[in-house]
Amino acid sequence: MNAEALYIAYGTDALQLTLNLLQAADIASELDSRMHVFLKPNLVMAREASSGITTHPQLAEGVIRYLLDTGVRRITIAESSWTGGDTRRAFQVCGYDRLEEEYGRYGLRLLDLKTDSAQAVEVRGGRYKVFRSIKEADYLINLPVLK
């Protein structure tokens, strides 16, 4: 994958567009079937994707299907909703619990990072707290909502 490349797709089928973009970017060339891949959507609160503030579950599903097609079987969707928010409820309202039901038998799981511990790490002279699980991931795919 070329880290400086920009891939753009237009359409309304988020799942298919995601698959097309991942294939064009050749993410598979960076993956190994033994890797534990984390997906990090934005589920700041329990609102459906149509609200514009949460990552559409079809985007995540496209990534999941792509990863499964490349042989990756350890996939975790990790999120911590905003302070005072309920991440498990956000998973449910946003449709991510359905993804776990459908793809759990292939190795997908949901992780509420509020239940995880954090570890301090040094990066470029700064000290930051990073969730233990995220630090231990082999590969992280961010699934943001553009604002």
DSSP file (Angstrom, degrees, kcal/mol; ACC not computed):
  #  RESIDUE AA STRUCTURE BP1 BP2  ACC     N-H-->O    O-->H-N    N-H-->O    O-->H-N    TCO  KAPPA ALPHA  PHI   PSI    X-CA   Y-CA   Z-CA
    1    1 A M              0   0    0      0, 0.0     2,-0.7     0, 0.0    25,-0.1   0.000 360.0 360.0 360.0 137.6    0.0    0.0    0.0
    2    2 A N    >   -     0   0    0     23,-0.2     3,-1.8     1,-0.1    24,-0.0  -0.807 360.0-154.2 -88.3 113.9    1.2    3.5   -0.8
    3    3 A A  T 3  S+     0   0    0     -2,-0.7    -1,-0.1     1,-0.3     0, 0.0   0.680  93.7  51.2 -64.9 -17.6    0.9    5.6    2.4
    4    4 A E  T 3  S+     0   0    0      2,-0.0    -1,-0.3    -3,-0.0     2,-0.2   0.395  87.2 108.5-100.3   2.7    0.7    8.7    0.3
    5    5 A A    <   -     0   0    0     -3,-1.8     2,-0.5    20,-0.1    20,-0.0  -0.483  54.1-152.9 -81.2 150.6   -2.1    7.5   -2.0
    6    6 A L        -     0   0    0     -2,-0.2     2,-0.5     2,-0.0    -2,-0.0  -0.992   7.6-164.2-123.8 123.6   -5.6    8.8   -1.8
    7    7 A Y        -     0   0    0     -2,-0.5     2,-0.4     2,-0.0    14,-0.1  -0.925   7.4-172.9-111.2 130.8   -8.4    6.6   -3.0
    8    8 A I        +     0   0    0     -2,-0.5     2,-0.3     2,-0.0    -2,-0.0  -0.971   6.2 175.6-126.8 137.3  -11.9    8.1   -3.7
    9    9 A A        -     0   0    0     -2,-0.4     2,-0.4     2,-0.1     8,-0.0  -0.994  12.6-154.8-139.1 146.0  -15.1    6.3   -4.5
   10   10 A Y        +     0   0    0     -2,-0.3     2,-0.3     7,-0.0     3,-0.1  -0.930  42.1  81.7-120.9 145.1  -18.6    7.6   -5.0
   11   11 A G  S    S-     0   0    0     -2,-0.4    -2,-0.1     1,-0.1     3,-0.1  -0.943  71.4 -97.2 153.7-171.3  -21.9    5.8   -4.5
   12   12 A T  S    S+     0   0    0     -2,-0.3     2,-1.2     1,-0.1     3,-0.1   0.484  89.8  90.5-119.9  -8.0  -24.4    4.8   -1.9
   13   13 A D     >  -     0   0    0      1,-0.2     4,-2.7    -3,-0.1     5,-0.2  -0.725  52.2-177.4 -94.4  89.5  -23.5    1.1   -1.2
   14   14 A A  H  > S+     0   0    0     -2,-1.2     4,-2.2     1,-0.2    -1,-0.2   0.857  78.7  53.0 -57.9 -39.6  -21.0    1.7    1.7
   15   15 A L  H  > S+     0   0    0      2,-0.2     4,-2.2     1,-0.2    -1,-0.2   0.957 113.9  40.4 -61.8 -52.1  -20.2   -2.0    2.0
   16   16 A Q  H  > S+     0   0    0      1,-0.2     4,-2.5     2,-0.2    -2,-0.2   0.882 114.0  53.3 -67.2 -38.8  -19.3   -2.5   -1.7
   17   17 A L  H  X S+     0   0    0     -4,-2.7     4,-2.4     2,-0.2    -1,-0.2   0.901 109.1  50.1 -61.9 -40.2  -17.4    0.9   -1.9
   18   18 A T  H  X S+     0   0    0     -4,-2.2     4,-2.5    -5,-0.2     5,-0.2   0.932 110.4  49.0 -63.5 -46.6  -15.4   -0.2    1.2
   19   19 A L  H  X S+     0   0    0     -4,-2.2     4,-2.1     1,-0.2    -2,-0.2   0.923 112.1  49.5 -58.2 -44.7  -14.5   -3.5   -0.4
   20   20 A N  H  X S+     0   0    0     -4,-2.5     4,-2.4     1,-0.2    -2,-0.2   0.904 111.8  47.8 -62.1 -43.0  -13.5   -1.7   -3.7
   21   21 A L  H  X S+     0   0    0     -4,-2.4     4,-2.3     2,-0.2    -1,-0.2   0.902 111.1  49.7 -67.7 -40.9  -11.3    0.8   -1.9
   22   22 A L  H  X>S+     0   0    0     -4,-2.5     5,-1.6     2,-0.2     4,-0.7   0.885 112.4  48.3 -65.4 -37.6   -9.5   -1.8    0.2
   23   23 A Q  H ><5S+     0   0    0     -4,-2.1     3,-0.6    -5,-0.2    -2,-0.2   0.920 111.5  49.4 -66.8 -43.5   -8.8   -3.9   -2.9
   24   24 A A  H 3<5S+     0   0    0     -4,-2.4    -2,-0.2     1,-0.2    -1,-0.2   0.884 113.1  46.9 -62.9 -38.0   -7.5   -0.8   -4.8
   25   25 A A  H 3<5S-     0   0    0     -4,-2.3    -1,-0.2    -5,-0.2    -2,-0.2   0.601 103.3-136.8 -79.2 -11.5   -5.2    0.1   -1.8
   26   26 A D  T X<5 +     0   0    0     -4,-0.7     3,-1.4    -3,-0.6     4,-0.2   0.913  38.7 166.7  54.7  49.0   -4.1   -3.5   -1.6
   27   27 A I  G > < +     0   0    0     -5,-1.6     3,-2.3     1,-0.3     4,-0.5   0.822  66.1  73.3 -59.8 -31.2   -4.3   -3.6    2.2
   28   28 A A  G >  S+     0   0    0     -6,-0.3     3,-1.3     1,-0.3    -1,-0.3   0.796  83.0  67.4 -56.2 -29.7   -3.9   -7.4    1.9
   29   29 A S  G <  S+     0   0    0     -3,-1.4    -1,-0.3     1,-0.3    -2,-0.2   0.698 102.6  46.9 -66.3 -16.8   -0.2   -7.0    1.1
   30   30 A E  G <  S+     0   0    0     -3,-2.3    -1,-0.3    -4,-0.2     2,-0.2   0.488 101.4  86.5 -97.9  -6.3    0.3   -5.7    4.6
   31   31 A L    <   -     0   0    0     -3,-1.3     2,-0.4    -4,-0.5   108,-0.0  -0.641  52.8-164.7-104.3 153.7   -1.6   -8.4    6.4
   32   32 A D    >   -     0   0    0     -2,-0.2     3,-2.4     1,-0.0    39,-0.1  -0.988  31.1-123.5-129.7 140.4   -0.8  -11.9    7.7
   33   33 A S  T 3  S+     0   0    0     -2,-0.4    40,-0.8     1,-0.3    41,-0.2   0.694 110.6  59.2 -60.6 -18.1   -3.5  -14.4    8.6
   34   34 A R  T 3  S+     0   0    0     38,-0.1    -1,-0.3    39,-0.1    38,-0.1   0.548  84.2 111.2 -86.3  -7.3   -2.0  -14.7   12.1
   35   35 A M    <   -     0   0    0     -3,-2.4     2,-0.7     1,-0.1    39,-0.7  -0.270  66.3-135.1 -68.8 151.5   -2.5  -11.0   12.8
   36   36 A H  E     -a   74   0A   0    100,-0.1   102,-2.2    37,-0.1   103,-1.3  -0.943  28.3-162.1-104.3 110.5   -4.9   -9.6   15.3
   37   37 A V  E     -ab  75 139A   0     37,-2.6    39,-2.4    -2,-0.7     2,-0.4  -0.811   4.3-157.6-102.0 130.6   -6.6   -6.7   13.5
   38   38 A F  E     -ab  76 140A   0    101,-2.9   103,-2.9    -2,-0.5     2,-0.4  -0.886   1.8-156.8-106.8 136.9   -8.5   -4.0   15.4
   39   39 A L  E     -ab  77 141A   0     37,-3.1    39,-2.6    -2,-0.4   103,-0.2  -0.946   5.6-163.1-108.3 133.3  -11.1   -1.7   13.8
   40   40 A K  E     + b   0 142A   0    101,-2.6   103,-2.9    -2,-0.4    39,-0.1  -0.836  14.0 176.0-121.9  92.6  -11.7    1.6   15.5
   41   41 A P  E     - b   0 143A   0      0, 0.0     2,-0.7     0, 0.0   104,-0.1  -0.304  37.4-107.8 -81.7 174.7  -15.0    3.2   14.5
   42   42 A N        +     0   0    0    101,-0.8    13,-2.1    37,-0.1     3,-0.1  -0.914  49.6 153.7-104.6 105.0  -16.4    6.4   16.0
   43   43 A L  B     +D   54   0B   0     -2,-0.7    11,-0.1    11,-0.2    47,-0.1  -0.477   6.5 159.0-124.6  58.0  -19.4    5.5   18.1
   44   44 A V        +     0   0    0      9,-0.5    38,-1.9    37,-0.2     2,-0.3   0.785  69.4   0.4 -57.0 -30.7  -19.2    8.4   20.4
   45   45 A M  S    S-     0   0    0     36,-0.2     2,-2.1     2,-0.2    -1,-0.1  -0.957  90.1 -82.3-151.9 169.9  -22.9    7.9   21.4
   46   46 A A  S    S+     0   0    0     -2,-0.3     2,-0.4    47,-0.1    44,-0.1  -0.510  78.3 125.5 -79.7  77.3  -25.8    5.6   20.8
   47   47 A R        -     0   0    0     -2,-2.1    -2,-0.2    43,-0.1     5,-0.1  -0.997  62.7-109.0-134.7 139.2  -27.0    7.2   17.5
   48   48 A E    >   -     0   0    0     -2,-0.4     3,-2.2     1,-0.1     5,-0.5  -0.219  34.7-107.6 -63.0 157.0  -27.6    5.6   14.2
   49   49 A A  G >  S+     0   0    0      1,-0.3     3,-2.1    45,-0.2     5,-0.2   0.773 114.8  72.9 -58.8 -27.9  -25.2    6.4   11.4
   50   50 A S  G 3  S+     0   0    0      1,-0.3    -1,-0.3     2,-0.1    -2,-0.1   0.693  84.5  69.5 -62.5 -15.9  -27.9    8.5    9.6
   51   51 A S  G <  S-     0   0    0     -3,-2.2    -1,-0.3     1,-0.1    -2,-0.2   0.710 105.8-128.8 -72.6 -19.9  -27.3   11.0   12.4
   52   52 A G  S <  S+     0   0    0     -3,-2.1    -3,-0.1    -4,-0.3    -2,-0.1   0.485  88.3  89.0  85.8   3.0  -23.9   11.7   10.9
   53   53 A I  S    S+     0   0    0     -5,-0.5    -9,-0.5     2,-0.1     2,-0.3   0.492  78.4  57.6-112.2  -3.9  -22.0   11.3   14.1
   54   54 A T  B    S-D   43   0B   0     -6,-0.3     2,-0.3    -5,-0.2    -2,-0.2  -0.928  89.2 -99.3-127.2 153.2  -21.2    7.5   14.1
   55   55 A T        -     0   0    0    -13,-2.1    -6,-0.1    -2,-0.3    90,-0.1  -0.502  44.5-111.4 -70.6 130.1  -19.4    5.3   11.7
   56   56 A H    >>  -     0   0    0     -2,-0.3     4,-1.3     1,-0.1     3,-1.1  -0.396  17.5-134.8 -63.6 132.8  -21.8    3.4    9.4
   57   57 A P  H 3> S+     0   0    0      0, 0.0     4,-2.7     0, 0.0     5,-0.2   0.767 103.2  64.5 -62.9 -24.3  -21.8   -0.3   10.2
   58   58 A Q  H 3> S+     0   0    0      2,-0.2     4,-2.2     1,-0.2     5,-0.1   0.828  98.4  54.7 -68.7 -28.9  -21.7   -1.2    6.5
   59   59 A L  H <> S+     0   0    0     -3,-1.1     4,-1.8     2,-0.2    -1,-0.2   0.946 111.5  43.8 -64.3 -48.1  -18.2    0.5    6.4
   60   60 A A  H  X S+     0   0    0     -4,-1.3     4,-2.7     1,-0.2    -2,-0.2   0.905 112.0  53.7 -62.4 -41.3  -17.1   -1.8    9.2
   61   61 A E  H  X S+     0   0    0     -4,-2.7     4,-2.8     1,-0.2     5,-0.2   0.887 105.5  53.4 -63.4 -38.4  -18.8   -4.8    7.5
   62   62 A G  H  X S+     0   0    0     -4,-2.2     4,-2.1     2,-0.2    -1,-0.2   0.915 111.1  46.1 -61.0 -42.3  -16.9   -4.1    4.3
   63   63 A V  H  X S+     0   0    0     -4,-1.8     4,-2.8     2,-0.2    -2,-0.2   0.919 112.3  51.3 -65.9 -43.1  -13.6   -4.1    6.2
   64   64 A I  H  X S+     0   0    0     -4,-2.7     4,-2.8     2,-0.2     5,-0.2   0.940 111.4  46.6 -59.0 -48.9  -14.6   -7.3    8.1
   65   65 A R  H  X S+     0   0    0     -4,-2.8     4,-2.3     1,-0.2    -1,-0.2   0.903 112.6  50.4 -62.5 -40.6  -15.5   -9.2    4.9
   66   66 A Y  H  X S+     0   0    0     -4,-2.1     4,-1.3    -5,-0.2    -1,-0.2   0.937 111.7  47.7 -61.4 -47.1  -12.3   -8.0    3.2
   67   67 A L  H  <>S+     0   0    0     -4,-2.8     5,-2.1     1,-0.2     3,-0.5   0.917 111.6  49.9 -61.6 -43.9  -10.2   -9.2    6.2
   68   68 A L  H ><5S+     0   0    0     -4,-2.8     3,-1.3     1,-0.2    -1,-0.2   0.899 107.6  54.5 -61.8 -40.0  -11.9  -12.5    6.3
   69   69 A D  H 3<5S+     0   0    0     -4,-2.3    -1,-0.2     1,-0.3    -2,-0.2   0.779 106.9  51.6 -64.5 -25.9  -11.3  -12.9    2.5
   70   70 A T  T 3<5S-     0   0    0     -4,-1.3    -1,-0.3    -3,-0.5    -2,-0.2   0.469 124.9-103.2 -89.4  -1.7   -7.6  -12.4    3.2
   71   71 A G  T < 5S+     0   0    0     -3,-1.3     2,-0.3    -4,-0.4    -3,-0.2   0.395  72.0 144.1  99.5  -2.9   -7.6  -15.1    5.9
   72   72 A V      < +     0   0    0     -5,-2.1    -1,-0.3    -6,-0.2   -38,-0.1  -0.561  15.6 169.1 -72.1 129.8   -7.5  -12.8    9.0
   73   73 A R        +     0   0    0    -40,-0.8     2,-0.8   -38,-0.3    -1,-0.1   0.443  56.3  76.9-121.4  -6.2   -9.6  -14.5   11.7
   74   74 A R  E     +a   36   0A   0    -39,-0.7   -37,-2.6   -41,-0.2     2,-0.4  -0.847  59.7 156.1-109.9  95.5   -8.8  -12.4   14.8
   75   75 A I  E     -ac  37 108A   0     32,-1.2    34,-1.8    -2,-0.8     2,-0.4  -0.979  17.6-175.2-125.9 128.9  -10.8   -9.2   14.3
   76   76 A T  E     -ac  38 109A   0    -39,-2.4   -37,-3.1    -2,-0.4     2,-0.7  -0.989  17.5-151.8-126.1 130.2  -11.8   -6.8   17.1
   77   77 A I  E     -ac  39 110A   0     32,-2.7    34,-2.8    -2,-0.4     2,-0.4  -0.907  27.0-170.6 -95.8 115.1  -14.0   -3.8   16.9
   78   78 A A  E     + c   0 111A   0    -39,-2.6     2,-0.3    -2,-0.7    34,-0.2  -0.909  15.0 149.4-116.1 132.9  -12.8   -1.6   19.8
   79   79 A E  E     - c   0 112A   0     32,-2.1    34,-2.8    -2,-0.4    35,-0.4  -0.992  29.7-160.4-156.0 155.6  -14.5    1.6   21.0
   80   80 A S        -     0   0    0     -2,-0.3     3,-0.1    32,-0.2   -37,-0.1  -0.908  25.8-142.3-137.2 109.2  -15.1    3.7   24.0
   81   81 A S        -     0   0    0     -2,-0.4   -37,-0.2     1,-0.1   -36,-0.2  -0.167  41.2 -68.0 -68.2 169.6  -18.0    6.1   23.8
   82   82 A W  S >  S-     0   0    0    -38,-1.9     3,-2.9     1,-0.2    -1,-0.1   0.033  70.1 -69.7 -56.9 162.7  -17.8    9.6   25.3
   83   83 A T  T 3  S+     0   0    0      1,-0.3    -1,-0.2    -3,-0.1     3,-0.1  -0.326 127.7  18.2 -56.2 126.0  -17.7   10.2   29.0
   84   84 A G  T 3  S+     0   0    0      1,-0.4    -1,-0.3    -3,-0.2     2,-0.2   0.249 103.5 116.8  92.5 -12.5  -21.0    9.3   30.4
   85   85 A G    <   -     0   0    0     -3,-2.9     2,-0.7    -4,-0.1    -1,-0.4  -0.483  66.1-126.0 -87.1 160.4  -21.9    7.3   27.3
   86   86 A D     >  -     0   0    0      1,-0.2     4,-2.2    -2,-0.2     5,-0.1  -0.911  15.7-166.3-109.9 106.5  -22.6    3.6   27.3
   87   87 A T  H  > S+     0   0    0     -2,-0.7     4,-2.7     1,-0.2     5,-0.2   0.890  88.6  54.0 -61.8 -41.7  -20.4    1.8   24.7
   88   88 A R  H  > S+     0   0    0      1,-0.2     4,-1.8     2,-0.2    -1,-0.2   0.900 109.8  48.2 -60.8 -40.4  -22.5   -1.4   24.7
   89   89 A R  H  > S+     0   0    0      2,-0.2     4,-3.1     1,-0.2     5,-0.3   0.895 109.8  52.4 -66.5 -38.9  -25.6    0.6   24.0
   90   90 A A  H  X S+     0   0    0     -4,-2.2     4,-2.5     1,-0.2     6,-0.3   0.914 106.8  52.9 -62.7 -41.9  -23.8    2.4   21.2
   91   91 A F  H  <>S+     0   0    0     -4,-2.7     5,-2.0     2,-0.2     6,-1.6   0.910 114.5  43.6 -56.6 -41.7  -22.8   -1.0   19.7
   92   92 A Q  H ><5S+     0   0    0     -4,-1.8     3,-1.1     4,-0.2    -2,-0.2   0.963 116.6  42.6 -70.2 -53.7  -26.4   -2.0   19.8
   93   93 A V  H 3<5S+     0   0    0     -4,-3.1    -2,-0.2     1,-0.3    -3,-0.2   0.855 115.0  51.2 -63.9 -36.1  -28.0    1.2   18.5
   94   94 A C  T 3<5S-     0   0    0     -4,-2.5    -1,-0.3    -5,-0.3   -45,-0.2   0.522 116.2-111.8 -82.8  -5.6  -25.4    1.6   15.8
   95   95 A G  T <>5S+     0   0    0     -3,-1.1     4,-0.9    -4,-0.4    -3,-0.2   0.574  82.5 120.9  90.9  10.2  -25.8   -2.0   14.5
   96   96 A Y  H  >< +     0   0    0     -5,-2.0     4,-1.9    -6,-0.3    -4,-0.2   0.771  67.6  62.4 -79.4 -26.0  -22.4   -3.4   15.6
   97   97 A D  H  > S+     0   0    0     -6,-1.6     4,-2.1     1,-0.2    -1,-0.2   0.854 100.7  55.5 -65.3 -32.4  -24.0   -6.1   17.8
   98   98 A R  H  > S+     0   0    0     -7,-0.3     4,-2.5     2,-0.2    -1,-0.2   0.879 104.9  52.7 -64.5 -38.3  -25.5   -7.5   14.6
   99   99 A L  H  X S+     0   0    0     -4,-0.9     4,-3.1     2,-0.2     5,-0.3   0.909 108.7  49.4 -63.5 -41.3  -22.0   -7.6   13.1
  100  100 A E  H  X S+     0   0    0     -4,-1.9     4,-1.8     1,-0.2    -2,-0.2   0.897 111.4  49.7 -65.1 -39.2  -20.8   -9.6   16.1
  101  101 A E  H  < S+     0   0    0     -4,-2.1     4,-0.3     2,-0.2    -2,-0.2   0.918 118.0  39.4 -63.0 -42.7  -23.7  -12.0   15.7
  102  102 A E  H  < S+     0   0    0     -4,-2.5    -2,-0.2     1,-0.2    -1,-0.2   0.875 130.3  25.7 -77.0 -38.3  -23.1  -12.5   12.0
  103  103 A Y  H ><>S+     0   0    0     -4,-3.1     3,-1.6    -5,-0.2     5,-1.6   0.416  91.6  96.5-110.4   0.6  -19.3  -12.7   12.0
  104  104 A G  G ><5S+     0   0    0     -4,-1.8     3,-1.6     1,-0.3    -1,-0.1   0.844  79.3  61.3 -59.2 -34.8  -18.5  -13.8   15.6
  105  105 A R  G 3 5S+     0   0    0     -4,-0.3    -1,-0.3     1,-0.3    -2,-0.1   0.678 103.4  52.2 -67.8 -14.8  -18.2  -17.4   14.4
  106  106 A Y  G < 5S-     0   0    0     -3,-1.6    -1,-0.3     2,-0.1    -2,-0.2   0.420 134.0 -85.2 -98.0  -0.8  -15.4  -16.2   12.2
  107  107 A G  T < 5S+     0   0    0     -3,-1.6   -32,-1.2     1,-0.3     2,-0.3   0.480  79.9 140.5 114.6   3.4  -13.5  -14.6   15.0
  108  108 A L  E   < +c   75   0A   0     -5,-1.6     2,-0.3   -34,-0.2    -1,-0.3  -0.601  21.8 171.6 -80.4 137.7  -15.0  -11.1   15.3
  109  109 A R  E     -c   76   0A   0    -34,-1.8   -32,-2.7    -2,-0.3     2,-0.4  -0.985  28.4-128.3-141.3 156.9  -15.6   -9.6   18.7
  110  110 A L  E     -c   77   0A   0     -2,-0.3     2,-0.4   -34,-0.2   -32,-0.2  -0.828  21.5-163.1-100.8 141.0  -16.6   -6.3   20.1
  111  111 A L  E     -c   78   0A   0    -34,-2.8   -32,-2.1    -2,-0.4     2,-0.9  -0.975  13.4-150.6-130.6 119.5  -14.5   -4.7   22.8
  112  112 A D  E >   -c   79   0A   0     -2,-0.4     3,-2.2   -34,-0.2   -32,-0.2  -0.792  11.9-156.3 -83.2 109.0  -15.7   -1.9   25.1
  113  113 A L  G >  S+     0   0    0    -34,-2.8     3,-1.5    -2,-0.9   -33,-0.2   0.654  85.4  77.3 -66.3 -13.9  -12.4   -0.1   25.8
  114  114 A K  G 3  S+     0   0    0    -35,-0.4    -1,-0.3     1,-0.3   -34,-0.1   0.720  94.1  52.1 -66.0 -18.1  -13.9    1.3   29.0
  115  115 A T  G <  S+     0   0    0     -3,-2.2    -1,-0.3     2,-0.1     2,-0.2   0.434  98.5  87.7 -93.2  -0.4  -13.3   -2.2   30.5
  116  116 A D  S <  S-     0   0    0     -3,-1.5     2,-0.2    -4,-0.2    15,-0.0  -0.608  75.3-123.5 -98.6 156.4   -9.6   -2.1   29.3
  117  117 A S        -     0   0    0     -2,-0.2    15,-3.2    13,-0.0    16,-0.3  -0.583  22.5-130.5 -92.8 162.4   -6.6   -0.8   31.2
  118  118 A A  E     -E  131   0C   0     13,-0.3     2,-0.4    -2,-0.2    13,-0.3  -0.849  13.2-158.2-114.0 151.0   -4.3    1.9   29.8
  119  119 A Q  E     -E  130   0C   0     11,-3.0    11,-2.8    -2,-0.3     2,-0.3  -0.972  22.2-118.3-126.2 142.1   -0.5    1.9   29.6
  120  120 A A  E     -E  129   0C   0     -2,-0.4     2,-0.3     9,-0.2     9,-0.2  -0.616  35.3-179.0 -78.2 135.9    1.8    4.9   29.3
  121  121 A V  E     -E  128   0C   0      7,-3.1     7,-2.9    -2,-0.3     2,-0.5  -0.968  23.8-129.3-133.0 151.0    3.9    5.0   26.1
  122  122 A E  E     +E  127   0C   0     -2,-0.3     2,-0.4     5,-0.2     5,-0.2  -0.884  27.3 174.9-102.2 129.3    6.5    7.5   24.9
  123  123 A V  E >   -E  126   0C   0      3,-2.8     3,-2.4    -2,-0.5    -2,-0.0  -0.972  68.9 -24.9-136.2 118.8    6.1    8.8   21.4
  124  124 A R  T 3  S-     0   0    0     -2,-0.4     3,-0.1     1,-0.3    -1,-0.1   0.870 127.3 -46.5  47.2  47.1    8.3   11.4   19.9
  125  125 A G  T 3  S+     0   0    0      1,-0.3    -1,-0.3     0, 0.0     2,-0.3   0.357 119.2 106.3  83.0  -7.1    9.2   12.8   23.3
  126  126 A G  E <   -E  123   0C   0     -3,-2.4    -3,-2.8     2,-0.0     2,-0.5  -0.738  62.8-136.7-103.8 155.5    5.6   12.9   24.6
  127  127 A R  E     +E  122   0C   0     -2,-0.3     2,-0.3    -5,-0.2    -5,-0.2  -0.953  29.2 173.2-114.1 125.7    4.0   10.5   27.1
  128  128 A Y  E     -E  121   0C   0     -7,-2.9    -7,-3.1    -2,-0.5     2,-0.5  -0.929  31.8-123.3-132.0 151.9    0.5    9.2   26.3
  129  129 A K  E     -E  120   0C   0     -2,-0.3     2,-0.4    -9,-0.2    -9,-0.2  -0.852  32.0-176.7 -95.2 130.5   -1.9    6.7   27.7
  130  130 A V  E     -E  119   0C   0    -11,-2.8   -11,-3.0    -2,-0.5     5,-0.0  -0.980  34.0-102.6-127.9 137.6   -2.9    4.0   25.3
  131  131 A F  E  >  -E  118   0C   0     -2,-0.4     4,-2.3   -13,-0.3   -13,-0.3  -0.346  29.9-128.5 -57.8 136.4   -5.4    1.2   25.9
  132  132 A R  H  > S+     0   0    0    -15,-3.2     4,-1.7     1,-0.2     5,-0.1   0.898 106.9  51.3 -53.8 -46.9   -3.5   -2.1   26.5
  133  133 A S  H  > S+     0   0    0    -16,-0.3     4,-0.6     1,-0.2    -1,-0.2   0.900 109.8  48.8 -62.1 -41.8   -5.5   -3.9   23.9
  134  134 A I  H >4 S+     0   0    0      1,-0.2     3,-1.0     2,-0.2    -1,-0.2   0.910 109.4  53.1 -64.6 -41.2   -4.9   -1.3   21.2
  135  135 A K  H 3< S+     0   0    0     -4,-2.3    -1,-0.2     1,-0.2    -2,-0.2   0.836 109.9  48.9 -62.1 -32.9   -1.2   -1.4   22.0
  136  136 A E  H 3< S+     0   0    0     -4,-1.7    -1,-0.2    -5,-0.2    -2,-0.2   0.538  86.7 111.6 -86.6  -7.1   -1.1   -5.2   21.6
  137  137 A A    <<  -     0   0    0     -3,-1.0  -100,-0.2    -4,-0.6     3,-0.1  -0.343  60.9-147.4 -65.5 147.3   -2.9   -5.1   18.2
  138  138 A D  S    S+     0   0    0   -102,-2.2     2,-0.3     1,-0.3  -101,-0.2   0.774  83.9  12.1 -82.5 -28.7   -0.9   -6.2   15.2
  139  139 A Y  E     -b   37   0A   0   -103,-1.3  -101,-2.9     2,-0.0     2,-0.5  -0.983  67.0-157.9-153.2 134.6   -2.8   -3.8   12.8
  140  140 A L  E     -b   38   0A   0     -2,-0.3     2,-0.6  -103,-0.2  -101,-0.2  -0.970   2.7-168.0-122.2 128.4   -5.2   -1.0   13.5
  141  141 A I  E     -b   39   0A   0   -103,-2.9  -101,-2.6    -2,-0.5     2,-0.4  -0.964  13.6-148.9-116.6 116.4   -7.7    0.3   11.0
  142  142 A N  E     -b   40   0A   0     -2,-0.6  -103,-0.0  -103,-0.2  -100,-0.0  -0.686   9.5-169.3 -85.2 133.9   -9.4    3.6   11.9
  143  143 A L  E     +b   41   0A   0   -103,-2.9  -101,-0.8    -2,-0.4   -88,-0.1  -0.668  22.5 177.0-121.6  73.6  -12.9    4.1   10.7
  144  144 A P        -     0   0    0      0, 0.0     2,-0.6     0, 0.0   -90,-0.1  -0.178  33.1-123.4 -78.4 168.3  -13.6    7.8   11.3
  145  145 A V        -     0   0    0    -92,-0.1     2,-0.3   -90,-0.1   -90,-0.1  -0.965  33.1-125.7-104.5 123.1  -16.6    9.9   10.6
  146  146 A L              0   0    0     -2,-0.6     0, 0.0     1,-0.2     0, 0.0  -0.545 360.0 360.0 -73.9 131.0  -15.5   12.9    8.5
  147  147 A K              0   0    0     -2,-0.3    -1,-0.2   -94,-0.0   -94,-0.0   0.329 360.0 360.0-126.5 360.0  -16.5   16.2   10.1
